């Protein structure tokens, strides 16, 4: 199975792991750019800035989990391949 074909089961839904990872990366890039732009303002809106920073931390946490999940899935797949041979 190729990396692009791997799925993640969330509740009763199956979603492509690669699609989720790409979306989270896009969110991280967007939020990082917005935070940088807001910090460059003379008087940034602190409430919105904190909200974006919280959202960014959440997306980074999800990305970390997805990377760990992907690595553990790779390890499990390698182990299965060894057991089959």
Backbone as CSV, one residue per row, in Angstrom:
resi,resn,N_x,N_y,N_z,CA_x,CA_y,CA_z,C_x,C_y,C_z
1,UNK,0.856,-1.178,0.000,0.000,0.000,0.000,0.897,1.235,0.000
2,UNK,0.611,2.157,-0.890,1.410,3.380,-0.946,0.996,4.328,0.173
3,UNK,1.901,5.274,0.461,1.610,6.256,1.513,0.329,7.028,1.219
4,UNK,0.077,7.344,-0.051,-1.095,8.132,-0.421,-2.396,7.371,-0.179
5,UNK,-2.324,6.039,-0.138,-3.518,5.222,0.018,-3.864,4.936,1.473
6,UNK,-2.968,5.260,2.404,-3.231,4.925,3.798,-4.362,5.771,4.353
7,UNK,-5.171,5.137,5.186,-6.311,5.833,5.759,-6.228,5.817,7.276
8,UNK,-6.933,6.745,7.842,-7.058,6.880,9.281,-8.537,6.754,9.590
9,UNK,-8.870,5.941,10.579,-10.270,5.762,10.950,-10.563,6.673,12.133
10,UNK,-11.528,7.575,11.945,-11.973,8.491,12.991,-13.456,8.221,13.190
11,UNK,-13.771,7.605,14.311,-15.152,7.201,14.533,-15.532,6.155,13.508
12,UNK,-16.542,6.434,12.723,-16.962,5.494,11.683,-16.520,5.965,10.298
13,UNK,-15.690,6.997,10.258,-15.233,7.547,8.975,-13.806,7.137,8.682
14,UNK,-13.544,6.864,7.418,-12.182,6.623,6.948,-11.760,7.843,6.143
15,UNK,-10.590,8.375,6.488,-10.069,9.531,5.756,-8.625,9.252,5.361
16,UNK,-8.238,9.823,4.246,-6.873,9.622,3.766,-5.900,10.398,4.645
17,UNK,-4.897,9.700,5.154,-3.901,10.287,6.039,-3.160,11.430,5.349
18,UNK,-2.828,11.237,4.088,-2.102,12.267,3.338,-2.935,13.539,3.192
19,UNK,-4.226,13.399,2.953,-5.110,14.560,2.793,-5.214,15.344,4.100
20,UNK,-5.329,14.633,5.208,-5.404,15.303,6.512,-4.105,16.052,6.793
21,UNK,-2.985,15.379,6.563,-1.680,16.003,6.806,-1.503,17.263,5.972
22,UNK,-1.887,17.202,4.704,-1.769,18.380,3.837,-2.631,19.531,4.335
23,UNK,-3.853,19.235,4.747,-4.753,20.279,5.252,-4.197,20.911,6.525
24,UNK,-3.682,20.089,7.430,-3.114,20.626,8.673,-1.889,21.486,8.371
25,UNK,-1.051,21.048,7.423,0.118,21.864,7.025,-0.327,23.220,6.468
26,UNK,-1.380,23.218,5.648,-1.905,24.471,5.103,-2.411,25.377,6.226
27,UNK,-3.124,24.799,7.177,-3.619,25.583,8.320,-2.466,26.198,9.103
28,UNK,-1.414,25.408,9.329,-0.248,25.900,10.075,0.399,27.058,9.333
29,UNK,0.564,26.917,8.029,1.174,27.985,7.233,0.319,29.252,7.271
30,UNK,-0.993,29.086,7.117,-1.902,30.236,7.140,-1.850,30.940,8.487
31,UNK,-1.983,30.166,9.573,-1.999,30.775,10.907,-0.668,31.435,11.241
32,UNK,0.428,30.807,10.854,1.750,31.408,11.094,1.880,32.753,10.382
33,UNK,1.419,32.802,9.136,1.476,34.051,8.370,0.592,35.123,9.003
34,UNK,-0.603,34.741,9.428,-1.516,35.708,10.068,-0.923,36.234,11.369
35,UNK,-0.338,35.352,12.158,0.269,35.763,13.433,1.417,36.730,13.177
36,UNK,2.267,36.396,12.210,3.384,37.290,11.874,2.879,38.655,11.421
37,UNK,1.840,38.650,10.581,1.283,39.918,10.087,0.680,40.733,11.233
38,UNK,-0.004,40.056,12.126,-0.621,40.770,13.251,0.428,41.346,14.188
39,UNK,1.498,40.588,14.424,2.557,41.060,15.310,3.293,42.263,14.714
40,UNK,3.266,42.372,13.395,3.918,43.494,12.721,3.086,44.769,12.786
41,UNK,1.823,44.646,13.160,0.963,45.826,13.278,1.392,46.664,14.483
42,UNK,1.127,47.934,14.371,1.486,48.843,15.463,0.745,48.486,16.743
43,UNK,-0.552,48.187,16.624,-1.360,47.804,17.782,-2.173,46.561,17.405
44,UNK,-1.564,45.396,17.572,-2.294,44.176,17.196,-3.461,43.908,18.143
45,UNK,-4.475,43.281,17.631,-5.632,42.879,18.429,-5.210,41.658,19.248
46,UNK,-5.013,41.841,20.540,-4.487,40.793,21.402,-5.417,39.583,21.506
47,UNK,-6.718,39.827,21.498,-7.674,38.715,21.599,-7.567,37.826,20.364
48,UNK,-7.562,38.433,19.192,-7.458,37.667,17.950,-6.088,36.989,17.871
49,UNK,-5.045,37.699,18.269,-3.698,37.138,18.246,-3.618,35.893,19.135
50,UNK,-4.143,35.969,20.351,-4.135,34.805,21.257,-4.958,33.660,20.686
51,UNK,-6.064,33.998,20.044,-6.906,32.973,19.430,-6.146,32.251,18.320
52,UNK,-5.492,33.011,17.436,-4.698,32.413,16.360,-3.553,31.581,16.933
53,UNK,-2.902,32.068,17.978,-1.797,31.321,18.587,-2.296,30.008,19.193
54,UNK,-3.470,30.041,19.790,-4.064,28.825,20.342,-4.424,27.843,19.230
55,UNK,-4.994,28.361,18.160,-5.333,27.518,17.021,-4.076,26.900,16.417
56,UNK,-3.000,27.699,16.310,-1.734,27.209,15.766,-1.174,26.096,16.650
57,UNK,-1.184,26.288,17.949,-0.680,25.260,18.866,-1.486,23.968,18.704
58,UNK,-2.787,24.106,18.531,-3.636,22.935,18.334,-3.281,22.210,17.042
59,UNK,-3.121,22.950,15.954,-2.770,22.328,14.663,-1.397,21.673,14.739
60,UNK,-0.447,22.312,15.415,0.889,21.724,15.554,0.829,20.430,16.366
61,UNK,-0.026,20.391,17.355,-0.212,19.183,18.146,-0.795,18.059,17.289
62,UNK,-1.777,18.393,16.477,-2.379,17.406,15.577,-1.331,16.902,14.593
63,UNK,-0.519,17.808,14.042,0.502,17.401,13.087,1.519,16.470,13.751
64,UNK,1.890,16.775,14.975,2.815,15.912,15.705,2.217,14.521,15.885
65,UNK,0.940,14.470,16.255,0.277,13.189,16.431,0.208,12.423,15.110
66,UNK,-0.114,13.121,14.023,-0.188,12.468,12.722,1.161,11.896,12.316
67,UNK,2.230,12.634,12.595,3.573,12.149,12.257,3.923,10.921,13.099
68,UNK,3.586,10.940,14.381,3.837,9.778,15.237,3.009,8.582,14.769
69,UNK,1.756,8.826,14.418,0.879,7.763,13.925,1.453,7.168,12.646
70,UNK,1.909,8.026,11.752,2.468,7.584,10.476,3.725,6.753,10.711
71,UNK,4.587,7.192,11.634,5.811,6.454,11.929,5.489,5.113,12.565
72,UNK,4.524,5.070,13.484,4.170,3.796,14.119,3.526,2.864,13.103
73,UNK,2.766,3.428,12.161,2.167,2.632,11.098,3.256,2.052,10.208
74,UNK,4.287,2.858,9.895,5.423,2.372,9.104,6.123,1.234,9.833
75,UNK,6.331,1.395,11.136,6.995,0.369,11.924,6.183,-0.919,11.939
76,UNK,4.872,-0.786,12.125,4.000,-1.961,12.128,4.026,-2.648,10.769
77,UNK,4.014,-1.857,9.695,4.044,-2.431,8.351,5.357,-3.157,8.105
78,UNK,6.490,-2.578,8.533,7.787,-3.233,8.377,7.812,-4.545,9.155
79,UNK,7.265,-4.535,10.376,7.204,-5.741,11.194,6.345,-6.805,10.518
80,UNK,5.213,-6.404,9.970,4.359,-7.358,9.248,5.079,-7.940,8.052
81,UNK,5.816,-7.098,7.329,6.564,-7.581,6.171,7.628,-8.588,6.588
82,UNK,8.289,-8.335,7.717,9.298,-9.284,8.205,8.656,-10.607,8.594
83,UNK,7.493,-10.539,9.225,6.813,-11.753,9.659,6.288,-12.571,8.480
84,UNK,6.008,-11.927,7.358,5.493,-12.627,6.190,6.591,-13.360,5.447
85,UNK,7.828,-12.900,5.609,8.942,-13.494,4.847,9.534,-14.675,5.551
